[in-house]
Amino acid sequence: MMKSTESNIKILFEPKSIAIIGASQHKGKIGYKILENIVAGGYKGKIYPINPKGGEILGIKAYKAMEDVPGDVDVATIVVPAEFVYPALKGCAAKKTKFLSIITSGFSEIGNVEEEKKIVSFARENGMRILGPNIFGFFSAGVSLNATFGPKEVKKGGVAIITQSGALGVAMIGKTAVENIGLSAIISVGNKSDLDETDLLRYLINHEETKVIMMYIEGIKDGARLVGILKEATAKKPVIVVKSGRSKRGAIAAASHTGSLAGSDEIFDAIMKQCNVQRAENIKDALEWCKFLSNSPVPTAENAIIITNGGGIGVLATDACEKYGIKLYDDYEALKKTFAPVMPYFGSAKNPIDLTGQAESSHYSLAFTTSLKNKNISSLISLYCETAVFDIQNFEPLIEETYKKYKAAGKPIVFCLVGGEKVEECVKSLRRRDVPAFNDPYEAVSCLGALYSYANYHGESSETIDKPKLDVKSIEEVIKKVRAENRSFLLSNEGQAVVKAAGMPVPQSYIARNIKEAADYAQKIGYPLVMKIVSKDILHKSDVGGVALDLQNKNEVIEAYEAIINNCRTHNPAATIDGVEVSEMVPHGTELIIGARRDPSFGPIVMFGLGGIYVEVMKDVSFRAIPVGRREILSMIKQIRSYPLLLGVRGEAQKDIESVIDSIIKVSGIIESCPAITDIEINPLVVYEKGVKAVDARILISHLK
Ligand code: COA
């Protein structure tokens, strides 16, 4: 069943009538081009050009004002200069228009924010939704509506494109036509003053004609909402994203381009993986993936095979398989049994299956049929290097027929043919008929890789996410005290109280106000011990001699107490000193770091890594958006390069990964349940064979909520 916004957006994609406010007789104007495209596209609904001069445009009656149009109008495309957009809305409201597609530039993207806000609020008050402004319009194949000023010819098919960049969007319409990629829709969101990619995605999830969704994103305004919809979308169909602003310079350009901020690229990347979104580096790859994924069956298992007539190209494809995460079938005995009867005796049945340079199309044919029949082979990469002995004229029909058979059997297949003019012609001709043929092994393999990457997650049941049990009241009390003292950071004992309230094991510790108390606490805890100054005026405790480690007896505790107080007084005589923390010195284990913060684009996110050099030098960390379930957390832990250290190296036992997962859930829970906390970092969290200990927690709060 359709949700209400979804059923409303259906009107945008399938309007019964469309007005073009600013339609013009002048061929050079955008208002002419849009009308021309609507007419040429074959739209069957009612078309109402609006122009103060009236008359006829392209043989269609033009109305002097919206108010003159008979009956209601579902969609109005507005293509008049910026200062005339707001006045035009009255007429749209009078005609009960549901959607406005505002082509006009000159609003928030150049700082004209107020005018844009005025338009949005008038539209909201009158039940109208806005696409844009600053867009090239939209195309909807279902009703043959090309309400864009892009190319006239748009091939219909199964790919829907949502783009933030208008110019790139127009270019993509042209490019898809050249590449023979069929579109179900292409929509530009421009300034996203009202409708954004999330609204459109929500509709496209259940849009039957759309098999694959591609998004070009520059910046994200409400990432947390987008994440939820992306997860829903990829459970049904592949979503491919190209996001510009990867480089720091690119991010600045993107930010100034559309007035929205590009989030940190690492976080974006991690969150796209979490949502099973395939991220392409460039438009070319994205379009290739779209075409392939919209035409190809989803593989049901791993075990791909490569069939080749050349060793070199086979190795290149093998490298590409590793890069794109494709697992090759490597049971040599089984492969030999399968392929030995169908290949030249001097060929090789090791995957890549090398039919040798002497192979003819008949050898390929046998190998294709054998692989198709073999249940253990889930997909095929067919490679061909031009040779003089090869009968290319027979190969093209064989490839096309094979592709169809594989598709019908639910097995993906890609073809790569490298060679001269005849070979290039063959590739072009196959591509025109939607056969996945390429002239570079990396391109072919990258398409299959994107499909596998999608398929590996697809079908996994969505996770139920456990909410950790937190003592929120105790945490709020700590925050209240910190706020009362007008601080935005928590002292280490306060941080410890917060993580303890989340149920995380912390070292036993007490705050001693004098030497006697220090000695008594030391006795209570037992040795070895750690002592640290507790003062809001001394943040870098070690630098000023405010920390003593590995204290073994009472005398050392007394000496350390005196030394810490003296050092800190000397460093900052005015500092308010609350006391000295006496803590259990935790045994040696593997040091981890768990952090969580509120990302400006995606809301709460959690980070995981190994402590020390792994985080500081190697930046070996992984991110996920919160909420996150156990399975996803495990993938986050496995994602870091230093993961094998947790499994135990050099005879060490495996670490307690389940307790690490619990800790990540608890840290996520703290930031989710306490809106005042903006940043939390447990560093180190020491993990043992059994259990963990949160040694130090740095927490920041905001005074806004
Ligand atoms: N109702 C209906 N028509 C109106 C009107 C109104 N209230 N006010 C003006 N018009 C008519 C004009 O008379 C003109 O028709 P004409 O050619 O018959 O005289 C037509 O609307 C267009 O107005 P004009 O002043 O000629 O503007 P323009 O065509 O030069 O430019 C835009 C209008 C919207 C294209 C321009 O302002 C703009 O924003 N361009 C950038 C678009 C863009 O790049 N968008 C992002 C893409 S990614």
Residues whose N, C-alpha, C, O or C-beta is under 5 A from the ligand:
A	BS01	COA	I21 G22 A23 S24 Q25 H26 K29 I30 G31 I50 N51 P52 V79 V80 P81 A82 F84 A88 I103 T104 S105 N134 I135 F136 G166 A167
